[in-house]
Each structure stands twice: as C-alpha cells, then as structure tokens.
Amino acid sequence: MSAGQDPVDAIVDQWAAVRPDLDARAMEVFGRIYRLSRIMGDRMEKAYQPYGISRGEFDVLATLRRAGEPYTLSPRQLSATLMLTTGGMTGRLDKLEKAGLLRRSPDPHDRRGLKVTLTEKGLDVIDRAVGAGLAVQQAAVSRLDDEQAGQLADLLRELLAGTQHAPH
C-alpha cells in the first residue's frame, strides 16, 4: 500500500489485478462506509459507556427526547422509528426502566396500550450522552472543512435515498 492509500484501496487493487473487468467504484464507496460505521460505532459505544447505556439504549432515549415534552411515545412508535421488532424493543425498555431512565404506564386513550416516558434521570442521561456522542462525531468530521462536510452529507443523503428505493 502506497502513501495516501487505505486498506480499501489495497482491496480494490487486488480485485483489479485478478478481475480487471470489474468496476469496483461501488466497492470503494461502500467499503469505506462500512469501515467508518464499524469504527464510529465502537467509538460511540465508548462515549455512551460512562452514562451506563449502550448505543441501542441511547437510540431509545434519544428518540423519546427528540419527541419533545412530555417525552412520551408508544412502544409501537419507538419500534417503528428504530426499525426494531417489538421483542427487541421490550428488552431495551426493560433494562432502561430497571435503571430508572424511563417508565411505562397505561395509555389513557387505549386500554390495551402503553406509553413510554423519559424520567428526569433519563432526560439528564440522554442530554449528557448526546453531547458526548456528538463530540466524538465532530472530532471525526473535523478533518473536513465546512464545505467538504456539507458536500459529504449531501452525497450520502443522495446515496441513501437511492438505496432505499432501489430493488434489493
């Protein structure tokens, strides 16, 4: 690997040597996205650890926080937003409720339904954790100037939109 190259370049070069008929541009893009996701996922997990939460638990608390006062959603709304099964959501809610970060209560408008609400402790934890996580993300993006960061965000938005509507 020469100076200025990364491991993805090395993989693409290897494919070019054995399969010169392939256009590996997509591999360059998604190989880097995958590696960034893994690296940043690990960093985010470490950023949330001091607050006693995992990335998945952060997502639940953050979704409730973003909902605005009274920081309440149904388990179904949470599951849909986080793309989780109700079974996966139940485990997270159990752990967060046991930690005193949220509470579940009967839905006054639906006898069979529940509402999930951030507690004061949960609000404090998510407000501190989101700041810590954002600092980690900002440090990673700081290699780019504002224009580059904006261009990258725009390009990734476009790529994401294309993958959500394309056949599998």
C-alpha positions in Angstrom: 0.0 0.0 0.0 1.5 3.3 -1.0 1.3 6.6 0.8 -2.1 8.1 0.8 -3.8 4.8 0.3 -6.0 3.0 2.7 -6.9 -0.7 3.1 -9.9 -0.3 0.8 -7.5 0.9 -2.0 -5.5 -2.3 -1.4 -8.6 -4.5 -1.8 -9.7 -2.7 -4.9 -6.2 -3.0 -6.4 -6.2 -6.8 -5.7 -9.5 -7.2 -7.4 -8.2 -5.1 -10.4 -5.3 -7.5 -10.7 -7.4 -10.7 -10.7 -10.6 -9.3 -12.3 -9.8 -6.2 -14.4 -13.3 -6.5 -16.0 -14.9 -5.3 -12.8 -15.7 -1.7 -12.0 -15.0 -1.6 -8.2 -16.0 2.0 -7.7 -19.0 1.0 -5.6 -16.7 -1.3 -3.5 -14.6 1.8 -2.8 -17.6 3.7 -1.5 -19.3 1.0 0.5 -16.0 -0.5 1.8 -15.2 2.9 3.4 -18.8 3.4 4.6 -18.7 0.0 6.3 -15.3 0.7 7.9 -16.4 4.1 9.1 -19.5 2.6 10.5 -17.6 0.0 12.5 -15.0 2.4 13.8 -17.5 5.1 14.7 -19.9 2.5 16.2 -17.2 1.4 18.6 -16.3 5.0 19.5 -19.9 5.9 20.1 -20.3 2.8 22.3 -17.3 4.0 24.4 -18.8 7.6 24.5 -22.1 6.3 26.0 -20.5 3.8 28.4 -19.9 6.4 31.2 -23.6 7.0 31.2 -24.4 3.3 31.7 -26.1 2.9 28.3 -25.3 1.1 25.1 -25.8 2.5 21.6 -29.2 0.7 21.3 -30.3 2.1 24.6 -29.1 5.6 23.6 -31.3 5.3 20.5 -34.4 4.6 22.6 -33.7 7.5 25.0 -32.8 9.8 22.1 -36.0 9.0 20.3 -38.0 9.9 23.3 -36.0 13.1 23.9 -36.5 14.2 20.2 -40.2 13.7 20.6 -40.3 16.8 22.8 -42.2 17.2 26.0 -43.7 15.2 27.6 -41.1 12.8 26.1 -43.6 10.1 25.6 -44.2 7.6 22.8 -45.9 4.2 22.5 -43.7 1.1 22.2 -45.0 0.7 18.6 -43.9 4.2 17.7 -40.5 3.5 19.2 -40.2 0.2 17.3 -41.1 1.8 14.0 -38.7 4.7 14.4 -35.8 2.4 15.4 -36.7 -0.3 13.0 -36.8 -2.9 15.8 -39.1 -5.8 16.4 -41.4 -5.4 19.4 -39.5 -8.2 21.1 -36.2 -6.4 20.6 -37.8 -3.2 21.9 -39.2 -4.9 25.0 -35.7 -6.0 26.2 -34.3 -2.5 25.8 -37.3 -1.0 27.6 -37.0 -3.5 30.4 -33.4 -2.6 31.0 -33.9 1.2 30.8 -36.9 1.0 33.1 -35.0 -1.0 35.6 -32.2 1.6 35.5 -34.9 4.3 36.2 -34.3 6.1 32.9 -37.9 5.6 31.6 -41.2 4.4 32.8 -44.1 2.5 31.2 -47.6 3.4 32.0 -51.1 2.5 30.7 -52.2 4.6 27.7 -55.2 6.6 28.9 -56.7 6.6 25.4 -56.2 2.8 24.7 -56.9 0.3 27.5 -54.6 -2.3 25.8 -51.8 0.2 25.0 -48.8 1.5 26.9 -46.9 4.8 26.9 -43.1 5.1 27.4 -41.9 8.3 29.1 -38.4 9.5 29.9 -37.9 10.1 33.7 -35.9 13.1 35.0 -32.9 10.8 35.4 -33.4 9.6 31.8 -33.6 13.1 30.5 -30.4 14.0 32.3 -28.6 10.9 31.0 -29.6 11.5 27.4 -28.8 15.2 27.4 -25.3 14.4 28.6 -24.8 11.3 26.4 -25.9 13.1 23.2 -23.3 15.8 23.9 -20.6 13.2 24.4 -21.5 11.3 21.3 -21.7 14.5 19.2 -18.2 15.5 20.4 -16.9 12.1 19.1 -18.6 12.6 15.7 -17.4 16.2 15.4 -13.8 15.1 16.1 -14.0 12.6 13.3 -15.5 15.1 10.9 -13.0 17.9 11.9 -10.6 16.6 9.2 -13.0 18.2 6.7 -13.8 21.8 6.3 -17.4 23.0 6.5 -17.9 22.9 2.7 -16.5 19.4 2.4 -18.6 18.2 5.4 -21.7 19.7 3.7 -20.8 18.1 0.4 -20.3 14.7 2.0 -23.6 14.9 3.9 -25.4 15.8 0.7 -23.8 13.0 -1.2 -24.5 10.5 1.5 -28.2 11.7 1.6 -28.4 11.1 -2.1 -26.8 7.7 -1.9 -29.1 6.7 1.0 -32.2 7.8 -0.9 -31.1 5.8 -3.9 -30.6 2.6 -1.9 -33.9 2.9 -0.1 -35.8 3.0 -3.4 -33.7 0.5 -5.4 -34.6 -3.2 -5.7 -32.6 -5.5 -3.5 
